[in-house]
Amino acid sequence: MLIAETPEPPYYAVIFSSTLKPGPEGYGETAGRMLDLARVQKGYLGYEAARNGLGISISYWKDLESIRRWKNQYEHLVAQQKGMSNWYQTYKVRVCRVERDYGFEAPEETR
């Protein structure tokens, strides 16, 4: 997965940190479906994720209203309920306003 291309700030980030129960059957398929569905939501800007015991997913959004719409999207609500009952041992959601971003990319010939 690559680093998300985001616009000039300000914009918003939703950070979802989680640990899974052992053997979370159907989790991967649902997570993939949620990413596909998020990508077509109004205000969606990008996504990054990593999982190695602790999972961290960050989705980027234009504004708080876009985040509210995504949180309340029907299929996403169903997945949230299934996550609490079947897949997650723990999770935490943080909604942040990105005020500044910057980065680095090595020259092609040094990669």
Rosetta constraint file for C-alpha pairs under 8 A:
AtomPair CA 1 CA 48 HARMONIC 7.08 0.50
AtomPair CA 1 CA 49 HARMONIC 7.59 0.50
AtomPair CA 2 CA 48 HARMONIC 7.23 0.50
AtomPair CA 3 CA 47 HARMONIC 7.88 0.50
AtomPair CA 3 CA 48 HARMONIC 6.29 0.50
AtomPair CA 4 CA 46 HARMONIC 5.33 0.50
AtomPair CA 4 CA 47 HARMONIC 5.78 0.50
AtomPair CA 4 CA 48 HARMONIC 6.24 0.50
AtomPair CA 5 CA 45 HARMONIC 7.79 0.50
AtomPair CA 5 CA 46 HARMONIC 6.71 0.50
AtomPair CA 6 CA 45 HARMONIC 6.22 0.50
AtomPair CA 6 CA 46 HARMONIC 6.71 0.50
AtomPair CA 6 CA 60 HARMONIC 7.58 0.50
AtomPair CA 7 CA 11 HARMONIC 7.71 0.50
AtomPair CA 7 CA 45 HARMONIC 7.86 0.50
AtomPair CA 8 CA 101 HARMONIC 7.84 0.50
AtomPair CA 9 CA 98 HARMONIC 6.08 0.50
AtomPair CA 9 CA 99 HARMONIC 5.52 0.50
AtomPair CA 9 CA 100 HARMONIC 5.85 0.50
AtomPair CA 9 CA 101 HARMONIC 7.12 0.50
AtomPair CA 10 CA 97 HARMONIC 6.71 0.50
AtomPair CA 10 CA 98 HARMONIC 5.37 0.50
AtomPair CA 10 CA 99 HARMONIC 5.02 0.50
AtomPair CA 10 CA 100 HARMONIC 7.10 0.50
AtomPair CA 11 CA 60 HARMONIC 7.25 0.50
AtomPair CA 11 CA 61 HARMONIC 6.11 0.50
AtomPair CA 11 CA 62 HARMONIC 5.09 0.50
AtomPair CA 11 CA 63 HARMONIC 6.16 0.50
AtomPair CA 11 CA 97 HARMONIC 5.90 0.50
AtomPair CA 11 CA 98 HARMONIC 5.36 0.50
AtomPair CA 11 CA 99 HARMONIC 7.33 0.50
AtomPair CA 12 CA 60 HARMONIC 5.62 0.50
AtomPair CA 12 CA 61 HARMONIC 5.03 0.50
AtomPair CA 12 CA 62 HARMONIC 6.14 0.50
AtomPair CA 12 CA 63 HARMONIC 6.07 0.50
AtomPair CA 12 CA 64 HARMONIC 7.19 0.50
AtomPair CA 12 CA 95 HARMONIC 7.08 0.50
AtomPair CA 12 CA 96 HARMONIC 5.57 0.50
AtomPair CA 12 CA 97 HARMONIC 4.46 0.50
AtomPair CA 12 CA 98 HARMONIC 5.48 0.50
AtomPair CA 13 CA 58 HARMONIC 6.37 0.50
AtomPair CA 13 CA 59 HARMONIC 5.67 0.50
AtomPair CA 13 CA 60 HARMONIC 4.50 0.50
AtomPair CA 13 CA 61 HARMONIC 6.19 0.50
AtomPair CA 13 CA 95 HARMONIC 5.83 0.50
AtomPair CA 13 CA 96 HARMONIC 5.17 0.50
AtomPair CA 13 CA 97 HARMONIC 6.35 0.50
AtomPair CA 13 CA 98 HARMONIC 6.75 0.50
AtomPair CA 14 CA 58 HARMONIC 5.48 0.50
AtomPair CA 14 CA 59 HARMONIC 5.24 0.50
AtomPair CA 14 CA 60 HARMONIC 6.38 0.50
AtomPair CA 14 CA 61 HARMONIC 7.83 0.50
AtomPair CA 14 CA 67 HARMONIC 7.98 0.50
AtomPair CA 14 CA 93 HARMONIC 6.85 0.50
AtomPair CA 14 CA 94 HARMONIC 5.67 0.50
AtomPair CA 14 CA 95 HARMONIC 4.56 0.50
AtomPair CA 14 CA 96 HARMONIC 6.38 0.50
AtomPair CA 15 CA 56 HARMONIC 6.91 0.50
AtomPair CA 15 CA 57 HARMONIC 5.85 0.50
AtomPair CA 15 CA 58 HARMONIC 4.51 0.50
AtomPair CA 15 CA 59 HARMONIC 6.73 0.50
AtomPair CA 15 CA 93 HARMONIC 5.67 0.50
AtomPair CA 15 CA 94 HARMONIC 5.03 0.50
AtomPair CA 15 CA 95 HARMONIC 6.38 0.50
AtomPair CA 15 CA 96 HARMONIC 7.88 0.50
AtomPair CA 16 CA 55 HARMONIC 7.85 0.50
AtomPair CA 16 CA 56 HARMONIC 5.65 0.50
AtomPair CA 16 CA 57 HARMONIC 5.08 0.50
AtomPair CA 16 CA 58 HARMONIC 6.20 0.50
AtomPair CA 16 CA 91 HARMONIC 7.03 0.50
AtomPair CA 16 CA 92 HARMONIC 5.89 0.50
AtomPair CA 16 CA 93 HARMONIC 4.68 0.50
AtomPair CA 16 CA 94 HARMONIC 6.59 0.50
AtomPair CA 17 CA 54 HARMONIC 7.00 0.50
AtomPair CA 17 CA 55 HARMONIC 5.53 0.50
AtomPair CA 17 CA 56 HARMONIC 4.48 0.50
AtomPair CA 17 CA 57 HARMONIC 6.49 0.50
AtomPair CA 17 CA 91 HARMONIC 5.48 0.50
AtomPair CA 17 CA 92 HARMONIC 5.34 0.50
AtomPair CA 17 CA 93 HARMONIC 6.55 0.50
AtomPair CA 18 CA 54 HARMONIC 5.87 0.50
AtomPair CA 18 CA 55 HARMONIC 5.04 0.50
AtomPair CA 18 CA 56 HARMONIC 6.53 0.50
AtomPair CA 18 CA 88 HARMONIC 6.78 0.50
AtomPair CA 18 CA 89 HARMONIC 7.52 0.50
AtomPair CA 18 CA 90 HARMONIC 5.57 0.50
AtomPair CA 18 CA 91 HARMONIC 4.12 0.50
AtomPair CA 18 CA 92 HARMONIC 6.52 0.50
AtomPair CA 19 CA 53 HARMONIC 6.45 0.50
AtomPair CA 19 CA 54 HARMONIC 5.23 0.50
AtomPair CA 19 CA 55 HARMONIC 6.16 0.50
AtomPair CA 19 CA 88 HARMONIC 5.92 0.50
AtomPair CA 19 CA 89 HARMONIC 5.50 0.50
AtomPair CA 19 CA 90 HARMONIC 5.36 0.50
AtomPair CA 19 CA 91 HARMONIC 6.46 0.50
AtomPair CA 20 CA 24 HARMONIC 6.89 0.50
AtomPair CA 20 CA 53 HARMONIC 7.77 0.50
AtomPair CA 20 CA 87 HARMONIC 5.59 0.50
AtomPair CA 20 CA 88 HARMONIC 4.44 0.50
AtomPair CA 20 CA 89 HARMONIC 5.10 0.50
AtomPair CA 20 CA 90 HARMONIC 7.09 0.50
AtomPair CA 21 CA 86 HARMONIC 7.67 0.50
AtomPair CA 21 CA 87 HARMONIC 5.47 0.50
AtomPair CA 21 CA 88 HARMONIC 5.53 0.50
AtomPair CA 21 CA 89 HARMONIC 5.08 0.50
AtomPair CA 24 CA 86 HARMONIC 6.90 0.50
AtomPair CA 24 CA 87 HARMONIC 5.11 0.50
AtomPair CA 25 CA 87 HARMONIC 7.75 0.50
AtomPair CA 26 CA 30 HARMONIC 6.29 0.50
AtomPair CA 27 CA 31 HARMONIC 6.00 0.50
AtomPair CA 27 CA 87 HARMONIC 6.76 0.50
AtomPair CA 28 CA 32 HARMONIC 6.16 0.50
AtomPair CA 29 CA 33 HARMONIC 6.26 0.50
AtomPair CA 30 CA 34 HARMONIC 6.11 0.50
AtomPair CA 30 CA 79 HARMONIC 7.14 0.50
AtomPair CA 31 CA 35 HARMONIC 6.31 0.50
AtomPair CA 32 CA 36 HARMONIC 6.30 0.50
AtomPair CA 33 CA 37 HARMONIC 6.08 0.50
AtomPair CA 34 CA 38 HARMONIC 5.93 0.50
AtomPair CA 34 CA 75 HARMONIC 7.94 0.50
AtomPair CA 34 CA 76 HARMONIC 6.65 0.50
AtomPair CA 35 CA 39 HARMONIC 6.17 0.50
AtomPair CA 36 CA 40 HARMONIC 7.08 0.50
AtomPair CA 37 CA 41 HARMONIC 6.84 0.50
AtomPair CA 38 CA 44 HARMONIC 6.73 0.50
AtomPair CA 38 CA 70 HARMONIC 7.09 0.50
AtomPair CA 39 CA 44 HARMONIC 6.05 0.50
AtomPair CA 39 CA 45 HARMONIC 7.83 0.50
AtomPair CA 39 CA 46 HARMONIC 7.47 0.50
AtomPair CA 40 CA 44 HARMONIC 7.19 0.50
AtomPair CA 41 CA 66 HARMONIC 7.76 0.50
AtomPair CA 41 CA 70 HARMONIC 7.05 0.50
AtomPair CA 42 CA 66 HARMONIC 6.38 0.50
AtomPair CA 43 CA 61 HARMONIC 5.44 0.50
AtomPair CA 43 CA 62 HARMONIC 4.83 0.50
AtomPair CA 43 CA 63 HARMONIC 6.85 0.50
AtomPair CA 43 CA 66 HARMONIC 5.19 0.50
AtomPair CA 43 CA 67 HARMONIC 7.93 0.50
AtomPair CA 44 CA 59 HARMONIC 7.78 0.50
AtomPair CA 44 CA 60 HARMONIC 6.27 0.50
AtomPair CA 44 CA 61 HARMONIC 4.76 0.50
AtomPair CA 44 CA 62 HARMONIC 6.46 0.50
AtomPair CA 44 CA 66 HARMONIC 7.19 0.50
AtomPair CA 45 CA 59 HARMONIC 7.50 0.50
AtomPair CA 45 CA 60 HARMONIC 5.06 0.50
AtomPair CA 45 CA 61 HARMONIC 5.16 0.50
AtomPair CA 45 CA 62 HARMONIC 6.62 0.50
AtomPair CA 46 CA 59 HARMONIC 5.79 0.50
AtomPair CA 46 CA 60 HARMONIC 5.10 0.50
AtomPair CA 46 CA 61 HARMONIC 7.36 0.50
AtomPair CA 47 CA 57 HARMONIC 7.31 0.50
AtomPair CA 47 CA 58 HARMONIC 5.63 0.50
AtomPair CA 47 CA 59 HARMONIC 4.42 0.50
AtomPair CA 47 CA 60 HARMONIC 6.17 0.50
AtomPair CA 48 CA 57 HARMONIC 5.79 0.50
AtomPair CA 48 CA 58 HARMONIC 5.22 0.50
AtomPair CA 48 CA 59 HARMONIC 6.57 0.50
AtomPair CA 49 CA 55 HARMONIC 7.36 0.50
AtomPair CA 49 CA 56 HARMONIC 5.55 0.50
AtomPair CA 49 CA 57 HARMONIC 4.18 0.50
AtomPair CA 49 CA 58 HARMONIC 6.18 0.50
AtomPair CA 50 CA 55 HARMONIC 5.72 0.50
AtomPair CA 50 CA 56 HARMONIC 5.45 0.50
AtomPair CA 50 CA 57 HARMONIC 6.55 0.50
AtomPair CA 51 CA 55 HARMONIC 4.05 0.50
AtomPair CA 51 CA 56 HARMONIC 6.32 0.50
AtomPair CA 61 CA 66 HARMONIC 6.45 0.50
AtomPair CA 61 CA 67 HARMONIC 6.53 0.50
AtomPair CA 62 CA 66 HARMONIC 6.63 0.50
AtomPair CA 63 CA 67 HARMONIC 6.75 0.50
AtomPair CA 64 CA 68 HARMONIC 6.24 0.50
AtomPair CA 65 CA 69 HARMONIC 6.20 0.50
AtomPair CA 66 CA 70 HARMONIC 6.24 0.50
AtomPair CA 67 CA 71 HARMONIC 6.11 0.50
AtomPair CA 68 CA 72 HARMONIC 6.24 0.50
AtomPair CA 69 CA 73 HARMONIC 6.00 0.50
AtomPair CA 70 CA 76 HARMONIC 7.28 0.50
AtomPair CA 71 CA 76 HARMONIC 6.70 0.50
AtomPair CA 71 CA 77 HARMONIC 6.91 0.50
AtomPair CA 72 CA 76 HARMONIC 6.93 0.50
AtomPair CA 72 CA 77 HARMONIC 6.05 0.50
AtomPair CA 73 CA 77 HARMONIC 6.12 0.50
AtomPair CA 74 CA 78 HARMONIC 6.41 0.50
AtomPair CA 75 CA 79 HARMONIC 6.24 0.50
AtomPair CA 76 CA 80 HARMONIC 6.08 0.50
AtomPair CA 77 CA 81 HARMONIC 6.36 0.50
AtomPair CA 78 CA 82 HARMONIC 6.28 0.50
AtomPair CA 79 CA 83 HARMONIC 5.95 0.50
AtomPair CA 80 CA 84 HARMONIC 6.40 0.50
AtomPair CA 81 CA 85 HARMONIC 6.30 0.50
AtomPair CA 82 CA 86 HARMONIC 5.56 0.50
AtomPair CA 82 CA 87 HARMONIC 7.06 0.50
AtomPair CA 83 CA 87 HARMONIC 4.73 0.50
AtomPair CA 83 CA 88 HARMONIC 5.53 0.50
AtomPair CA 84 CA 88 HARMONIC 5.66 0.50
AtomPair CA 84 CA 89 HARMONIC 7.86 0.50
AtomPair CA 106 CA 110 HARMONIC 6.54 0.50
AtomPair CA 106 CA 111 HARMONIC 6.64 0.50
AtomPair CA 107 CA 111 HARMONIC 6.87 0.50
